[in-house]
Each structure stands twice: as structure tokens, then as C-alpha cells.
Amino acid sequence: MDKTGIIALIIGIVLCALGGYAIMAFLPQVIIAVQGLIGIAVVCVGLMLVVFGILIIKD
């Protein structure tokens, strides 16, 4: 491993640790954000199915 790989590995470990701490510190907000993201994903899938259904009906 070269120096760049070692530095990237160390920075990655530090950022993972800080991210884990931030998730635990702001857990209620994280849960709300995840719920919102799930809702957005469901809406996107629904829109995709509507467009797909319209395209199938036109054929």
C-alpha cells in the first residue's frame, strides 16, 4: 500500500466513526429523514408505474 491508500483508509475510518456518532446523537432526526426518503422512493416508484402503465395501454 502506498501513502495515499493509507491516508485514505485512515480518513475513511475517522469519517465512519464521526458519522456513527452523529447518527446516534441525532437519532430522532435520522429516523424522520429515513421515513421521508422512503416516502419519496414510494412516490417515485408509483409515478414510474403510472407512466409504464400509460405506455402499455397506448400499445
C-alpha positions in Angstrom: 0.0 0.0 0.0 1.2 3.4 -0.8 0.9 6.5 1.4 -2.2 7.7 -0.4 -4.0 4.5 0.3 -3.1 4.5 4.0 -4.2 8.2 4.3 -7.5 7.4 2.6 -8.1 4.4 4.8 -7.4 6.4 8.0 -9.6 9.3 6.9 -12.4 6.8 5.9 -12.3 5.2 9.3 -12.4 8.6 11.1 -15.3 9.7 8.9 -17.2 6.5 9.6 -16.7 6.9 13.3 -17.9 10.6 13.2 -20.9 9.6 11.1 -21.9 6.9 13.5 -21.6 9.3 16.4 -23.7 11.9 14.5 -26.4 9.3 13.7 -26.6 8.4 17.4 -26.6 12.0 18.6 -29.3 13.0 16.2 -31.3 9.7 16.1 -34.8 11.2 16.0 -34.0 13.4 13.1 -32.3 10.5 11.3 -35.5 8.4 11.7 -37.6 11.2 10.3 -35.2 11.7 7.4 -35.3 8.0 6.6 -39.1 7.9 6.7 -39.2 10.9 4.3 -36.8 9.2 2.0 -38.9 6.1 2.0 -42.0 8.2 1.2 -40.1 9.9 -1.7 -39.0 6.5 -3.1 -42.6 5.2 -2.9 -43.9 8.2 -4.8 -41.2 7.8 -7.5 -42.0 4.1 -8.0 -45.7 5.0 -8.2 -45.1 7.6 -10.8 -42.9 5.2 -12.8 -45.6 2.6 -12.7 -48.2 5.1 -13.8 -46.1 6.1 -16.8 -45.3 2.5 -17.6 -49.0 1.6 -17.5 -49.9 4.5 -19.8 -47.2 3.4 -22.2 -48.5 -0.2 -22.2 -52.1 1.0 -22.6 -51.2 3.1 -25.7 -49.8 0.0 -27.5 
